[in-house]
Amino acid sequence: MIYDDAFHIGDVIGKGGYSTVISAHNITDNIPVAVKIIHRKQQLNEQVLSRVYEEVDVLRKLQHDNIINILDFYEEPNAYYIVLGMKSIYASSQPAS
């Protein structure tokens, strides 16, 4: 699977009705990311699938310091993976210089 080959998996950050968000690091450059995993265990209805694609489309169009950027999107047989940058989360927790 592409996803497994690209990231070192970390801890669960949060869970929702049909997804889980985990911390991870990109294997290539060790960049911290958040990965939203939308599980396909249960059959997702057409409305939910539509919202997944809409979320990805909107995140790709938005570029702002206060919005976490989408870095990648993977579709695999068991899940969808939305890879999000975590730079703004880490930057906000750093002490001011």
SULKADA-V89133 format. One line per field, one symbol per residue. ss: DSSP state (~ for helix, > for strand, _ for the rest). phi: phi as a letter, one per 40 degrees, with the letter a starting at -180 (. if undefined). psi: psi as a letter, one per 30 degrees, with the letter a starting at -180 (. if undefined). A space follows every 50 residues. Layout:
BEGIN
ss = ???
phi = ???
psi = ???
END
This chain:
BEGIN
ss = _~~~~~>>>>>>>>>___>>>>>>>>_____>>>>>>>>______~~~~~ ~~~~~~~~~~~________>>>>>>>__>>>>>>>_~~~~~~~____
phi = .cdccbbccbcccabbcbabbbcabcccbgccbbbcbbcbdccccccccc ccccdcccccccbaccbcccbaabbbdbabbbcbcbdcccccccccc
psi = keeeffkkkblkelkaeglkklllkkeeggkklkjjjjkgeljkleeeee eeeeeeeeeffkjkfgkkkkelkkkleflkkjkklgefeeeffkkk.
END
